[in-house]
Amino acid sequence: MESQVFVRSPDLGLPTRSLTLSPDVTLRRLKLAFLPPTLDHGSLYFDLGGRLLQDFSTLASAGVVPGSSALLTLRFRLRGGGGDGGATGAESRDCYLNMYAVKKPDKVDPNETRLSKWTTCSLSGEPLAPPVVVDRLGNLFNKEALVEALIHKKIPKEFGHIRGLKDMIQIHLSPNPSAANSETKFECPITGLEFNGKYGFFVLRGCGHALSVKALKEVKTSACLVCHKEFSDSDKLVINGTAEEVAALRERMEEGRGKPKERKEKKIGGCLSGSKHAGDGDSGILENGRKDRGAKRFKAVDMLPANATKEVYASIFTSSKKSDFKETYSCRSLPLGRN
């Protein structure tokens, strides 16, 4: 039983044709009968309901039921994309996978990093709010957050140089009147420069006032421009300085911590040497600080005052005569029963 087949080719612009064919007719034969001989038959294929049909397939094997009708579409074959000797797309897929294989670091806005360093606590990340302190390396903290971390021993390793309240300097920040329209709510009380990291700032160790570098450079003075307290160059501590400035501050901090230790070692060494209590005679103390067992023991009578009786002077410190009488708790050399 034959089937009615409708063949159309929108890509070639040919009209739709109706053919009555036997089920064992191959699609190749149909293509040769339908197309002109000058056209490359290999560049076209038949499509049945969106399904690509091979040229060696018969109508029956392609799904055309005998005695029924079917619509076949003749389309141009697209070169490339795999299966025809062209590009398979594997190269682009591999590049795509490699692109996302390693997660790229998120881009950080340097302006946000700078502003965060000058407007938030280095420990808690919260906005700076008085009382504010600065450590010996110029880092800014909310005092409450730093003290709490010290109490609970939760200081991060990067701030391990902070050991107590002596390593903090309370800083006085001047409020910015136009804080609502500004990046920060603090400013230099002399020049009005904003406390946002665009300008350098010093904190004076003696009074704790934060002044811009420009203010201290333009006004040549050795007194604070706010409270008029005297200061020296060593009292100026740079806030959030560069790597070189922080290294210089760290070196100064370690030198300051090393001096008391040296004085303490010197004092202990002097006591061990026995030079403080050493007399003209043998002190009985060796160089390593240990007592010489063979040395002569100190006796009170060796320091006998002038015109003093040896026996009487020795009785002040201990009993000078051996006796059968026992001493009472409150009286020395007094026999029991005679008081």
FENCOR-V545253 format. One record per pair of residues at least 24 apart in sequence whose ideal C-beta (glycine too) atoms are under 7 Angstrom apart, sorted by the first residue. I is the first residue (numbers start at 1). J is the second residue. D is the distance in whole Angstrom. If there is no record, write none. Layout:
# FENCOR-V545253
((I,J,D) (I,J,D))
This chain:
# FENCOR-V545253
((1,66,4) (1,67,4) (3,59,6) (3,64,5) (3,66,6) (3,67,6) (3,68,6) (3,69,7) (3,70,7) (4,69,4) (5,59,7) (5,64,7) (5,70,5) (5,72,6) (6,69,7) (6,71,5) (6,72,7) (7,34,6) (7,72,5) (7,74,6) (8,73,6) (9,74,4) (11,75,5) (11,76,5) (21,59,6) (23,58,7) (23,59,5) (23,60,4) (23,64,7) (23,66,5) (24,58,5) (24,60,7) (25,58,6) (25,59,6) (26,56,6) (26,57,7) (26,58,5) (27,53,6) (27,55,5) (27,57,6) (27,62,7) (28,55,4) (28,56,7) (31,55,7) (43,76,6) (43,77,5) (44,74,5) (44,75,7) (44,76,6) (44,77,6) (45,75,6) (45,77,5) (46,72,5) (46,74,6) (47,73,4) (47,75,5) (48,72,6) (114,197,4) (115,183,6) (115,196,6) (115,197,6) (117,197,6) (117,240,6) (118,184,7) (118,195,6) (118,196,5) (118,197,4) (118,240,6) (119,184,5) (121,145,5) (123,149,6) (123,159,7) (131,170,6) (132,171,5) (132,173,6) (133,168,4) (133,169,6) (133,170,5) (133,171,6) (134,169,5) (134,171,5) (134,203,5) (134,237,7) (134,239,6) (135,162,5) (135,167,6) (135,168,6) (136,161,7) (136,167,6) (136,249,6) (136,253,5) (137,161,7) (137,246,5) (137,249,5) (137,250,6) (138,237,6) (138,238,5) (138,239,5) (138,240,6) (138,241,5) (138,246,7) (138,249,6) (140,239,7) (143,170,7) (161,253,7) (169,203,6) (169,205,6) (169,208,6) (169,237,7) (170,208,5) (171,203,5) (171,208,5) (171,210,5) (172,208,5) (172,209,5) (172,210,7) (173,210,6) (188,212,4) (188,215,6) (189,226,6) (190,215,4) (190,225,5) (191,215,5) (197,240,7) (200,238,7) (201,239,5) (202,236,4) (202,237,6) (202,238,6) (202,239,7) (203,237,5) (203,239,6) (204,231,5) (204,235,6) (204,236,6) (205,235,4) (205,237,6) (206,231,5) (206,235,6) (210,239,7))
